Amino acid sequence: MGLRKIDPVNPATDTDMALRGPCPVLLLTLALLAASVALTLGQRWNPLNDVFRRKHADFPKTVSTNNNAYCNKMMWDRVMYLKYSNTFIHAEEKDIRKVCTTAGLSAGPYQYESKNPFSITICTLNPWSFSYTGTSVSQKIVIACLNRLPAFYVTSI
């Protein structure tokens, strides 16, 4: 039994292992084009802002029979069950964003306090019943901002 000679692979002429289907260069070009268009239109993107909106923004306020039912629904729908406490802000996204610029006062590193109160619902977990108690109030909010976009909810005042 002898050893078999293996021919070297020449990437210029061998196409057996070449990608078939959409050209990777074309996909990269399209992705860069989409990002360029978004930046040209002046839209900022921050993944932390996406998480902030999912966790804290609800405008208009979701209809529910009472604040406790509202909190139980929202915490389950937004996959935040068993989180001890969460606050939902009932205002348009543009108004919440303005807290990071013209409608807020600096309250520490990257933190801004709203100049005006917002309608909010505070949801608190009752660990004995695994259900939430909701309280609706109108208070100023403090949020942490990154690139002039809300990134973290800090507290209400």
DSSP file (Angstrom, degrees, kcal/mol; ACC not computed):
  #  RESIDUE AA STRUCTURE BP1 BP2  ACC     N-H-->O    O-->H-N    N-H-->O    O-->H-N    TCO  KAPPA ALPHA  PHI   PSI    X-CA   Y-CA   Z-CA
    1    1 A M              0   0    0      0, 0.0     2,-0.2     0, 0.0     0, 0.0   0.000 360.0 360.0 360.0 119.4    0.0    0.0    0.0
    2    2 A G        -     0   0    0      1,-0.1     2,-0.3     0, 0.0     0, 0.0  -0.540 360.0 -93.9-102.3 166.6    1.7    3.2   -1.1
    3    3 A L        -     0   0    0     -2,-0.2     2,-0.4     1,-0.0    -1,-0.1  -0.567  37.7-128.8 -78.2 141.1    1.1    6.8   -0.2
    4    4 A R        -     0   0    0     -2,-0.3     2,-0.4     1,-0.0    -1,-0.0  -0.748  17.9-124.9 -92.8 137.6   -1.2    8.8   -2.4
    5    5 A K        -     0   0    0     -2,-0.4     2,-0.5     1,-0.0    -1,-0.0  -0.684  20.4-149.7 -84.2 129.4    0.0   12.1   -3.8
    6    6 A I        -     0   0    0     -2,-0.4    -1,-0.0     0, 0.0     0, 0.0  -0.868  13.5-130.7-101.9 128.4   -2.3   15.0   -3.0
    7    7 A D        -     0   0    0     -2,-0.5     2,-0.1     1,-0.1     0, 0.0  -0.547  27.7-110.9 -75.8 140.3   -2.4   17.8   -5.5
    8    8 A P        -     0   0    0      0, 0.0     2,-0.4     0, 0.0    -1,-0.1  -0.375  32.5-111.8 -68.1 150.8   -1.9   21.4   -4.0
    9    9 A V        -     0   0    0     -2,-0.1     3,-0.1     4,-0.0     0, 0.0  -0.719  24.1-161.1 -86.6 129.2   -5.0   23.6   -4.1
   10   10 A N    >>  -     0   0    0     -2,-0.4     4,-3.1     1,-0.1     3,-1.2  -0.926   3.0-162.7-110.5 105.8   -4.7   26.6   -6.4
   11   11 A P  T 34 S+     0   0    0      0, 0.0    -1,-0.1     0, 0.0    -2,-0.0   0.715  87.4  61.1 -63.5 -19.2   -7.3   29.2   -5.3
   12   12 A A  T 34 S+     0   0    0      1,-0.1     3,-0.0    -3,-0.1    -3,-0.0   0.810 122.1  18.3 -76.0 -28.8   -7.1   31.0   -8.7
   13   13 A T  T <4 S+     0   0    0     -3,-1.2     2,-0.6     1,-0.0    -1,-0.1   0.665 105.1  85.6-116.6 -22.3   -8.2   27.9  -10.7
   14   14 A D     <  +     0   0    0     -4,-3.1     3,-0.1     1,-0.1    -1,-0.0  -0.730  40.3 167.7 -88.4 122.4  -10.0   25.6   -8.2
   15   15 A T    >   +     0   0    0     -2,-0.6     3,-1.1     1,-0.1    -1,-0.1   0.285  46.5 103.3-114.9   8.6  -13.6   26.4   -7.7
   16   16 A D  T 3  S+     0   0    0      1,-0.3    -1,-0.1     3,-0.0    -2,-0.0   0.852  91.9  35.4 -61.3 -34.8  -14.8   23.3   -5.8
   17   17 A M  T 3  S+     0   0    0     -3,-0.1    -1,-0.3     2,-0.1    -2,-0.1   0.300  90.0 123.7-103.7   9.4  -14.8   25.2   -2.5
   18   18 A A  S <  S-     0   0    0     -3,-1.1     2,-0.1     1,-0.1    -3,-0.1  -0.381  72.6 -97.2 -70.1 148.7  -16.0   28.6   -3.8
   19   19 A L        -     0   0    0     -2,-0.1     2,-0.4     1,-0.0    -1,-0.1  -0.430  37.5-153.9 -64.8 135.9  -19.1   30.1   -2.3
   20   20 A R        +     0   0    0     -2,-0.1    -1,-0.0    -3,-0.1     0, 0.0  -0.849  57.6  28.2-108.0 150.1  -22.2   29.4   -4.4
   21   21 A G  S    S+     0   0    0     -2,-0.4    -2,-0.0     2,-0.0     0, 0.0  -0.703 107.2  16.8 101.8-155.8  -25.2   31.8   -4.2
   22   22 A P  S    S-     0   0    0      0, 0.0     3,-0.0     0, 0.0    -3,-0.0  -0.193  83.4-109.7 -57.4 140.4  -25.1   35.5   -3.4
   23   23 A C     >  -     0   0    0      1,-0.1     4,-1.9     2,-0.0     3,-0.5  -0.556  17.3-141.1 -71.8 126.3  -21.8   37.1   -3.7
   24   24 A P  H  > S+     0   0    0      0, 0.0     4,-2.4     0, 0.0     5,-0.2   0.839 102.7  56.8 -58.6 -33.1  -20.4   38.1   -0.2
   25   25 A V  H  > S+     0   0    0      1,-0.2     4,-2.3     2,-0.2     5,-0.1   0.891 105.9  50.4 -66.0 -38.0  -19.0   41.3   -1.7
   26   26 A L  H  > S+     0   0    0     -3,-0.5     4,-2.4     2,-0.2    -1,-0.2   0.915 110.2  49.3 -65.0 -43.4  -22.5   42.3   -2.9
   27   27 A L  H  X S+     0   0    0     -4,-1.9     4,-2.2     2,-0.2    -2,-0.2   0.913 112.2  48.1 -62.9 -42.9  -24.1   41.6    0.6
   28   28 A L  H  X S+     0   0    0     -4,-2.4     4,-2.5     2,-0.2     5,-0.2   0.913 110.7  51.6 -62.9 -43.0  -21.4   43.7    2.3
   29   29 A T  H  X S+     0   0    0     -4,-2.3     4,-2.2     1,-0.2    -2,-0.2   0.914 110.4  48.5 -60.8 -43.8  -21.9   46.5   -0.2
   30   30 A L  H  X S+     0   0    0     -4,-2.4     4,-2.3     2,-0.2    -1,-0.2   0.895 111.0  50.3 -64.7 -40.5  -25.7   46.5    0.4
   31   31 A A  H  X S+     0   0    0     -4,-2.2     4,-2.1     2,-0.2    -2,-0.2   0.918 112.3  46.7 -64.1 -43.3  -25.2   46.5    4.2
   32   32 A L  H  X S+     0   0    0     -4,-2.5     4,-2.3     1,-0.2    -2,-0.2   0.875 111.0  52.8 -66.4 -36.7  -22.8   49.4    4.0
   33   33 A L  H  X S+     0   0    0     -4,-2.2     4,-2.3    -5,-0.2    -2,-0.2   0.914 108.9  49.3 -64.0 -43.2  -25.2   51.3    1.6
   34   34 A A  H  X S+     0   0    0     -4,-2.3     4,-2.1     1,-0.2    -2,-0.2   0.914 112.0  48.2 -63.4 -42.9  -28.1   50.8    4.1
   35   35 A A  H  X S+     0   0    0     -4,-2.1     4,-2.2     1,-0.2    -1,-0.2   0.898 111.1  51.2 -64.1 -40.1  -25.9   52.1    7.0
   36   36 A S  H  X S+     0   0    0     -4,-2.3     4,-2.6     2,-0.2    -2,-0.2   0.901 108.8  50.7 -64.5 -41.3  -24.8   55.1    4.9
   37   37 A V  H  X S+     0   0    0     -4,-2.3     4,-2.0     2,-0.2    -1,-0.2   0.923 110.2  49.8 -62.8 -44.2  -28.4   56.0    4.0
   38   38 A A  H  <>S+     0   0    0     -4,-2.1     5,-2.0     1,-0.2    -2,-0.2   0.915 113.8  45.3 -61.5 -42.7  -29.5   55.9    7.6
   39   39 A L  H ><5S+     0   0    0     -4,-2.2     3,-1.2     1,-0.2    -1,-0.2   0.873 110.3  54.5 -69.0 -36.6  -26.5   58.1    8.6
   40   40 A T  H 3<5S+     0   0    0     -4,-2.6    -1,-0.2     1,-0.3    -2,-0.2   0.864 104.1  54.9 -64.1 -36.1  -27.2   60.5    5.7
   41   41 A L  T 3<5S-     0   0    0     -4,-2.0    -1,-0.3    -5,-0.2    -2,-0.2   0.487 118.7-113.7 -77.0  -1.9  -30.8   60.9    6.9
   42   42 A G  T < 5 +     0   0    0     -3,-1.2     2,-0.5     1,-0.3    -3,-0.2   0.627  64.8 149.0  82.4  13.5  -29.5   62.0   10.3
   43   43 A Q      < -     0   0    0     -5,-2.0     2,-0.3     2,-0.0    -1,-0.3  -0.701  34.3-151.3 -85.2 126.0  -30.9   59.0   12.1
   44   44 A R        -     0   0    0     -2,-0.5     2,-0.4   104,-0.1   103,-0.0  -0.691   8.4-158.2 -90.7 149.4  -28.8   57.9   15.1
   45   45 A W        +     0   0    0     -2,-0.3     3,-0.1   104,-0.0   104,-0.0  -0.997  18.1 166.1-131.9 134.1  -28.8   54.3   16.1
   46   46 A N    >>  -     0   0    0     -2,-0.4     4,-1.3     1,-0.1     3,-1.1  -0.930  28.6-149.5-146.0 116.4  -27.9   52.9   19.5
   47   47 A P  H 3> S+     0   0    0      0, 0.0     4,-1.7     0, 0.0     5,-0.1   0.826 100.7  59.1 -59.6 -30.2  -28.8   49.3   20.5
   48   48 A L  H 3> S+     0   0    0      1,-0.2     4,-2.5     2,-0.2     5,-0.1   0.832 101.2  55.7 -66.5 -30.2  -29.2   50.4   24.1
   49   49 A N  H <> S+     0   0    0     -3,-1.1     4,-2.6     2,-0.2    -1,-0.2   0.871 103.8  53.7 -68.1 -36.3  -31.9   52.8   23.0
   50   50 A D  H  X S+     0   0    0     -4,-1.3     4,-2.0     2,-0.2    -2,-0.2   0.920 111.3  45.2 -61.9 -43.3  -33.8   49.9   21.4
   51   51 A V  H  X S+     0   0    0     -4,-1.7     4,-2.4     2,-0.2     5,-0.2   0.911 111.3  53.6 -66.3 -42.9  -33.6   48.0   24.8
   52   52 A F  H  X S+     0   0    0     -4,-2.5     4,-2.7    98,-0.2     5,-0.5   0.932 109.7  47.6 -56.6 -47.8  -34.7   51.2   26.7
   53   53 A R  H  X S+     0   0    0     -4,-2.6     4,-1.7     1,-0.2    -1,-0.2   0.899 111.8  49.8 -62.9 -41.0  -37.7   51.7   24.4
   54   54 A R  H  < S+     0   0    0     -4,-2.0    -1,-0.2     1,-0.2    -2,-0.2   0.898 119.1  38.1 -63.8 -39.9  -38.7   48.0   24.8
   55   55 A K  H  < S+     0   0    0     -4,-2.4    -2,-0.2    -5,-0.1    -1,-0.2   0.804 133.3  15.7 -82.0 -30.0  -38.4   48.2   28.6
   56   56 A H  H  < S+     0   0    0     -4,-2.7    33,-4.2    -5,-0.2     2,-0.4   0.632  96.8  87.7-127.2 -16.0  -39.8   51.6   29.3
   57   57 A A  B  <  +a   89   0A   0     -4,-1.7    33,-0.2    -5,-0.5     2,-0.2  -0.770  33.9 157.4 -97.0 132.5  -41.7   53.3   26.5
   58   58 A D        -     0   0    0     31,-2.5    34,-0.1    -2,-0.4     4,-0.1  -0.645  20.1-171.8-151.2  88.9  -45.5   52.7   26.1
   59   59 A F  S    S+     0   0    0      1,-0.2     2,-0.2    -2,-0.2    34,-0.1  -0.998  75.3  25.3-134.9 131.0  -47.3   55.4   24.2
   60   60 A P  S    S-     0   0    0      0, 0.0    -1,-0.2     0, 0.0     3,-0.1   0.682 111.2-107.0 -67.0 160.5  -50.2   55.6   24.0
   61   61 A K        -     0   0    0     -2,-0.2    -2,-0.1    29,-0.1     2,-0.1  -0.302  36.7-106.7 -59.4 132.2  -50.6   53.7   27.2
   62   62 A T        -     0   0    0      1,-0.1     2,-0.2    -4,-0.1    -1,-0.1  -0.365  39.4-110.7 -59.8 133.5  -51.9   50.1   26.6
   63   63 A V        +     0   0    0     -3,-0.1     2,-0.3    -2,-0.1    -1,-0.1  -0.476  51.0 154.6 -72.5 134.4  -55.5   49.8   27.6
   64   64 A S        -     0   0    0     -2,-0.2     3,-0.1     1,-0.1     6,-0.0  -0.971  53.3-110.8-154.0 163.0  -56.2   47.7   30.7
   65   65 A T  S    S-     0   0    0     -2,-0.3     2,-0.3     1,-0.1    -1,-0.1   0.842  94.9 -14.3 -69.8 -33.2  -58.9   47.5   33.4
   66   66 A N  S  > S-     0   0    0      1,-0.1     4,-2.4    -3,-0.0    -1,-0.1  -0.948  76.2 -90.6-158.5 174.7  -56.7   48.8   36.1
   67   67 A N  H  > S+     0   0    0     -2,-0.3     4,-2.5     1,-0.2     5,-0.2   0.845 121.7  52.6 -65.2 -35.1  -53.0   49.5   36.9
   68   68 A N  H  > S+     0   0    0     66,-0.2     4,-2.4     2,-0.2    64,-0.3   0.937 111.9  45.0 -66.5 -45.0  -52.3   46.0   38.4
   69   69 A A  H  > S+     0   0    0      2,-0.2     4,-2.4     1,-0.2    -2,-0.2   0.890 112.0  54.4 -64.0 -38.4  -53.7   44.3   35.3
   70   70 A Y  H  X S+     0   0    0     -4,-2.4     4,-3.0     2,-0.2     5,-0.2   0.948 110.2  45.3 -58.2 -50.3  -51.7   46.7   33.1
   71   71 A C  H  X S+     0   0    0     -4,-2.5     4,-2.7     1,-0.2     5,-0.3   0.908 112.1  50.7 -64.0 -42.5  -48.5   45.9   34.9
   72   72 A N  H  X S+     0   0    0     -4,-2.4     4,-1.5    60,-0.3    -1,-0.2   0.925 114.7  44.7 -61.4 -42.9  -49.1   42.1   34.8
   73   73 A K  H  X S+     0   0    0     -4,-2.4     4,-3.0    -5,-0.2     5,-0.2   0.952 116.1  44.9 -64.4 -50.3  -49.8   42.3   31.0
   74   74 A M  H  X S+     0   0    0     -4,-3.0     4,-2.4     1,-0.2    -2,-0.2   0.897 111.7  51.1 -65.9 -41.6  -46.9   44.6   30.2
   75   75 A M  H  <>S+     0   0    0     -4,-2.7     5,-3.4    -5,-0.2     6,-0.4   0.881 116.8  40.9 -66.3 -36.4  -44.3   42.7   32.2
   76   76 A W  H ><5S+     0   0    0     -4,-1.5     3,-1.3    -5,-0.3    -2,-0.2   0.914 115.2  50.3 -74.8 -43.8  -45.3   39.4   30.6
   77   77 A D  H 3<5S+     0   0    0     -4,-3.0    -2,-0.2     1,-0.3    -3,-0.2   0.851 114.4  44.3 -63.2 -34.1  -45.7   40.8   27.1
   78   78 A R  T 3<5S-     0   0    0     -4,-2.4    -1,-0.3    -5,-0.2    -2,-0.2   0.266 114.4-116.9 -95.8  12.1  -42.3   42.5   27.2
   79   79 A V  T < 5S+     0   0    0     -3,-1.3    -3,-0.2     1,-0.1    -4,-0.1   0.912  79.6 121.4  54.8  51.6  -40.6   39.4   28.8
   80   80 A M    > < +     0   0    0     -5,-3.4     3,-1.8    -6,-0.2    -4,-0.2   0.030  31.5 150.6-125.9  24.7  -39.7   41.0   32.0
   81   81 A Y  T 3   +     0   0    0     -6,-0.4     3,-0.1     1,-0.3    50,-0.0  -0.295  66.7  21.8 -61.8 145.5  -41.5   38.7   34.4
   82   82 A L  T 3  S+     0   0    0      1,-0.3     2,-0.4     2,-0.1    -1,-0.3   0.428  85.1 134.9  72.3   3.9  -40.0   38.4   37.8
   83   83 A K    <   -     0   0    0     -3,-1.8    -1,-0.3     1,-0.1    42,-0.1  -0.703  58.5-134.3 -74.8 132.2  -38.1   41.6   37.5
   84   84 A Y  S    S+     0   0    0     -2,-0.4    41,-3.0     1,-0.2     2,-0.3   0.895  75.3   1.2 -61.8 -44.3  -38.7   43.4   40.8
   85   85 A S  E     + B   0 124A   0     39,-0.2     2,-0.3    -3,-0.1    39,-0.2  -1.000  60.1 171.6-148.6 145.2  -39.6   46.8   39.5
   86   86 A N  E     - B   0 123A   0     37,-2.2    37,-3.4    -2,-0.3     2,-0.5  -0.987  18.5-144.7-152.7 146.7  -40.0   48.6   36.2
   87   87 A T  E     - B   0 122A   0     -2,-0.3     2,-0.5    35,-0.2    35,-0.2  -0.952   8.0-156.9-116.7 131.3  -41.3   52.0   35.1
   88   88 A F  E     - B   0 121A   0     33,-2.8    33,-2.3    -2,-0.5     2,-0.5  -0.906   9.8-147.5-105.6 133.6  -43.2   52.6   31.9
   89   89 A I  E     -aB  57 120A   0    -33,-4.2   -31,-2.5    -2,-0.5     2,-1.0  -0.880   0.8-154.6-103.3 125.9  -43.2   56.1   30.4
   90   90 A H        +     0   0    0     29,-3.1    29,-0.4    -2,-0.5     2,-0.3  -0.623  56.3  99.9-102.7  73.9  -46.4   57.2   28.6
   91   91 A A  S    S-     0   0    0     -2,-1.0   -33,-0.2    27,-0.1    -2,-0.1  -0.975  79.9 -83.7-149.8 157.7  -45.0   59.8   26.2
   92   92 A E    >>  -     0   0    0     -2,-0.3     4,-1.8     1,-0.1     3,-0.6  -0.316  40.6-118.6 -62.4 148.2  -44.0   60.0   22.6
   93   93 A E  H 3> S+     0   0    0      1,-0.2     4,-2.8     2,-0.2     5,-0.2   0.861 113.4  57.6 -58.0 -37.9  -40.5   58.8   21.8
   94   94 A K  H 3> S+     0   0    0      1,-0.2     4,-1.6     2,-0.2    -1,-0.2   0.870 106.3  49.5 -63.5 -35.3  -39.4   62.2   20.5
   95   95 A D  H <> S+     0   0    0     -3,-0.6     4,-0.5     2,-0.2    -1,-0.2   0.875 111.8  47.5 -71.3 -37.0  -40.4   63.8   23.9
   96   96 A I  H >< S+     0   0    0     -4,-1.8     3,-1.2     1,-0.2     4,-0.4   0.914 110.6  53.0 -67.6 -42.0  -38.4   61.2   25.9
   97   97 A R  H >< S+     0   0    0     -4,-2.8     3,-1.7     1,-0.3     4,-0.3   0.860  98.5  64.7 -60.2 -36.3  -35.4   61.7   23.5
   98   98 A K  H ><>S+     0   0    0     -4,-1.6     5,-2.9     1,-0.3     3,-1.6   0.733  86.0  71.8 -62.8 -21.7  -35.5   65.5   24.2
   99   99 A V  T <<5S+     0   0    0     -3,-1.2    -1,-0.3    -4,-0.5    -2,-0.2   0.832  94.1  55.9 -61.1 -30.1  -34.7   64.9   27.8
  100  100 A C  T < 5S+     0   0    0     -3,-1.7    -1,-0.3    -4,-0.4    -2,-0.2   0.561 127.1  11.1 -77.6  -8.3  -31.2   64.0   26.6
  101  101 A T  T X 5S-     0   0    0     -3,-1.6     3,-0.6    -4,-0.3    -3,-0.1   0.378 134.1  -0.6-131.3 -93.3  -30.9   67.4   24.9
  102  102 A T  T 3 5S+     0   0    0      1,-0.2    -3,-0.2     3,-0.0    -4,-0.1   0.726 124.7  51.6 -87.1 -22.9  -33.1   70.4   25.2
  103  103 A A  T 3 <S+     0   0    0     -5,-2.9    12,-2.6    -8,-0.1    13,-0.4   0.183 102.4  68.6-102.5  18.0  -35.8   69.2   27.7
  104  104 A G  E <   -D  114   0B   0     -3,-0.6     2,-0.4    -6,-0.4    10,-0.2  -0.951  64.8-140.0-137.1 156.4  -33.4   67.9   30.4
  105  105 A L  E     -D  113   0B   0      8,-3.0     8,-3.2    -2,-0.3     2,-0.1  -0.908  39.2 -97.9-112.5 142.1  -30.9   69.2   32.9
  106  106 A S  E     +D  112   0B   0     -2,-0.4     6,-0.3     6,-0.2    -6,-0.0  -0.352  40.4 174.4 -60.0 131.7  -27.6   67.4   33.6
  107  107 A A  E     -     0   0B   0      4,-3.0     5,-0.2     1,-0.5    -1,-0.1   0.055  61.8 -47.3-127.1  22.5  -28.0   65.2   36.7
  108  108 A G  E >  S-D  111   0B   0      3,-0.5     3,-1.6     0, 0.0    -1,-0.5  -0.790 100.7 -15.8 135.0-179.2  -24.6   63.5   36.7
  109  109 A P  T 3  S-     0   0    0      0, 0.0     3,-0.1     0, 0.0     0, 0.0  -0.387 133.9 -17.2 -59.6 118.5  -22.3   61.8   34.2
  110  110 A Y  T 3  S+     0   0    0     -2,-0.3    35,-3.3     1,-0.2     2,-0.4   0.492 112.7 120.6  65.9   5.5  -24.5   60.9   31.2
  111  111 A Q  E <   -DE 108 144B   0     -3,-1.6    -4,-3.0    33,-0.3    -3,-0.5  -0.816  40.9-171.7-107.5 142.6  -27.7   61.5   33.3
  112  112 A Y  E     -DE 106 143B   0     31,-2.7    31,-2.4    -2,-0.4     2,-0.5  -0.995  13.5-148.2-134.9 135.6  -30.4   64.0   32.6
  113  113 A E  E     -DE 105 142B   0     -8,-3.2    -8,-3.0    -2,-0.4    29,-0.2  -0.867  30.0-115.6-100.2 132.6  -33.4   65.0   34.6
  114  114 A S  E     -D  104   0B   0     27,-2.8   -10,-0.3    -2,-0.5     4,-0.1  -0.377  10.3-142.7 -66.8 144.0  -36.5   66.0   32.7
  115  115 A K  S    S+     0   0    0    -12,-2.6    -1,-0.1    25,-0.1   -11,-0.1   0.792  87.1  40.0 -74.3 -28.7  -37.6   69.7   33.1
  116  116 A N  S    S-     0   0    0    -13,-0.4    25,-0.4    23,-0.1    23,-0.1  -0.859  93.4-101.0-121.4 154.5  -41.2   68.6   33.0
  117  117 A P        -     0   0    0      0, 0.0     2,-0.3     0, 0.0    23,-0.3  -0.372  31.7-150.0 -72.2 153.8  -43.1   65.7   34.6
  118  118 A F  E     - C   0 139A   0     21,-3.3    21,-2.0    -2,-0.1     2,-0.6  -0.877  23.6-108.9-117.7 152.4  -44.1   62.6   32.5
  119  119 A S  E     + C   0 138A   0    -29,-0.4   -29,-3.1    -2,-0.3     2,-0.3  -0.753  53.1 170.0 -78.1 121.8  -47.1   60.3   32.9
  120  120 A I  E     -BC  89 137A   0     17,-2.9    17,-2.3    -2,-0.6     2,-0.4  -0.923  32.0-146.1-134.5 157.9  -45.5   57.0   34.2
  121  121 A T  E     -BC  88 136A   0    -33,-2.3   -33,-2.8    -2,-0.3     2,-0.6  -0.994  14.2-154.2-124.2 124.4  -46.6   53.7   35.6
  122  122 A I  E     -BC  87 135A   0     13,-2.9    13,-1.9    -2,-0.4     2,-0.5  -0.871   8.8-160.9-100.1 123.4  -44.4   52.0   38.2
  123  123 A C  E     -BC  86 134A   0    -37,-3.4   -37,-2.2    -2,-0.6     2,-0.4  -0.912   8.2-174.7-108.4 126.7  -44.8   48.2   38.4
  124  124 A T  E     -BC  85 133A   0      9,-2.4     9,-2.7    -2,-0.5     2,-0.3  -0.981  22.4-124.7-126.0 131.9  -43.6   46.4   41.5
  125  125 A L  E     - C   0 132A   0    -41,-3.0     7,-0.2    -2,-0.4     3,-0.1  -0.538   8.1-149.5 -76.9 133.2  -43.5   42.6   41.9
  126  126 A N  E >>> - C   0 131A   0      5,-3.2     4,-1.7    -2,-0.3     5,-1.0  -0.907  11.2-160.5 -95.9 106.6  -45.3   41.0   44.8
  127  127 A P  T 345S+     0   0    0      0, 0.0    -1,-0.1     0, 0.0     5,-0.0   0.714  84.3  59.0 -67.0 -18.9  -43.1   38.0   45.4
  128  128 A W  T 345S+     0   0    0      1,-0.2    -3,-0.0     3,-0.1    -2,-0.0   0.828 121.2  23.5 -78.4 -31.0  -45.8   36.1   47.4
  129  129 A S  T <45S-     0   0    0     -3,-0.8    -1,-0.2     2,-0.2     3,-0.1   0.481  96.8-129.8-111.4  -4.6  -48.3   36.2   44.6
  130  130 A F  T  <5S+     0   0    0     -4,-1.7     2,-0.3     1,-0.2   -48,-0.1   0.878  71.6 114.7  53.4  40.3  -46.0   36.5   41.6
  131  131 A S  E   < -C  126   0A   0     -5,-1.0    -5,-3.2    -7,-0.0     2,-0.3  -0.882  63.7-113.0-132.6 167.2  -48.1   39.4   40.3
  132  132 A Y  E     -C  125   0A   0     -2,-0.3     2,-0.5   -64,-0.3   -60,-0.3  -0.770   9.9-148.0-108.2 146.8  -47.5   43.1   39.9
  133  133 A T  E     -C  124   0A   0     -9,-2.7    -9,-2.4    -2,-0.3     2,-0.4  -0.946  21.4-153.5-107.1 129.7  -48.9   46.2   41.6
  134  134 A G  E     -C  123   0A   0     -2,-0.5     2,-0.4   -11,-0.2   -66,-0.2  -0.864  13.5-174.2-111.4 140.4  -49.1   49.2   39.4
  135  135 A T  E     -C  122   0A   0    -13,-1.9   -13,-2.9    -2,-0.4     2,-0.5  -0.987  11.0-154.6-131.3 121.7  -49.1   52.9   40.4
  136  136 A S  E     +C  121   0A   0     -2,-0.4     2,-0.3   -15,-0.2   -15,-0.2  -0.841  28.0 153.0 -98.1 130.1  -49.7   55.7   37.9
  137  137 A V  E     -C  120   0A   0    -17,-2.3   -17,-2.9    -2,-0.5     2,-0.5  -0.899  44.5-120.7-143.6 170.5  -48.2   59.1   38.7
  138  138 A S  E     +C  119   0A   0     -2,-0.3     2,-0.3   -19,-0.2   -19,-0.2  -0.961  52.4 142.8-117.8 109.9  -46.9   62.2   37.0
  139  139 A Q  E     -C  118   0A   0    -21,-2.0   -21,-3.3    -2,-0.5     2,-0.1  -0.947  53.2 -96.2-143.5 160.3  -43.3   62.8   37.9
  140  140 A K        -     0   0    0    -23,-0.3    17,-2.7    -2,-0.3     2,-0.3  -0.468  42.7-142.2 -71.1 152.8  -40.0   64.0   36.4
  141  141 A I  E     - F   0 156B   0    -25,-0.4   -27,-2.8    15,-0.2     2,-0.5  -0.866   8.2-149.3-118.5 154.0  -37.7   61.2   35.2
  142  142 A V  E     +EF 113 155B   0     13,-2.9    12,-2.7    -2,-0.3    13,-1.5  -0.993  24.8 174.3-120.1 124.1  -34.0   60.8   35.3
  143  143 A I  E     -EF 112 153B   0    -31,-2.4   -31,-2.7    -2,-0.5     2,-0.4  -0.938  30.6-125.4-129.4 152.4  -32.5   58.8   32.4
  144  144 A A  E     -EF 111 152B   0      8,-3.0     7,-3.3    -2,-0.3     8,-1.8  -0.827  31.7-157.2 -94.2 135.0  -28.9   58.0   31.3
  145  145 A C  E     - F   0 150B   0    -35,-3.3     2,-0.4    -2,-0.4   -48,-0.0  -0.869  15.3-170.4-118.4 147.0  -28.2   59.0   27.7
  146  146 A L  E >  S- F   0 149B   0      3,-2.7     3,-1.0    -2,-0.3   -97,-0.1  -0.988  81.4  -5.9-135.4 124.6  -25.6   57.8   25.2
  147  147 A N  T 3  S-     0   0    0     -2,-0.4    -1,-0.1     1,-0.2   -47,-0.0   0.879 130.1 -59.0  55.7  40.2  -25.1   59.7   21.9
  148  148 A R  T 3  S+     0   0    0      1,-0.2    -1,-0.2   -48,-0.1   -48,-0.2   0.721 117.6 109.2  62.9  25.2  -28.1   61.9   22.8
  149  149 A L  E <  S-F  146   0B   0     -3,-1.0    -3,-2.7   -49,-0.1    -1,-0.2  -0.978  79.2-100.2-127.1 143.4  -30.4   58.9   23.0
  150  150 A P  E     +F  145   0B   0      0, 0.0    -5,-0.2     0, 0.0   -98,-0.2  -0.393  45.5 162.7 -60.8 133.5  -32.0   57.4   26.1
  151  151 A A  E     +     0   0B   0     -7,-3.3     2,-0.3     1,-0.4    -6,-0.2   0.663  60.2  18.8-121.3 -36.8  -30.1   54.3   27.2
  152  152 A F  E     -F  144   0B   0     -8,-1.8    -8,-3.0  -101,-0.0     2,-0.5  -1.000  64.7-130.6-142.0 140.4  -31.1   53.5   30.8
  153  153 A Y  E     +F  143   0B   0     -2,-0.3   -10,-0.2   -10,-0.2     3,-0.1  -0.792  27.6 176.5 -85.3 129.9  -33.9   54.5   33.1
  154  154 A V  E     -     0   0B   0    -12,-2.7     2,-0.3    -2,-0.5   -11,-0.2   0.881  47.8 -56.7-100.4 -60.7  -32.5   55.8   36.4
  155  155 A T  E     -F  142   0B   0    -13,-1.5   -13,-2.9   -68,-0.0    -1,-0.4  -0.967  40.6-107.2-168.2 177.0  -35.4   57.0   38.6
  156  156 A S  E      F  141   0B   0     -2,-0.3   -15,-0.2   -15,-0.2   -43,-0.0  -0.922 360.0 360.0-120.0 152.7  -38.4   59.3   38.9
  157  157 A I              0   0    0    -17,-2.7   -16,-0.2    -2,-0.3    -1,-0.1   0.332 360.0 360.0-124.9 360.0  -38.5   62.4   41.1
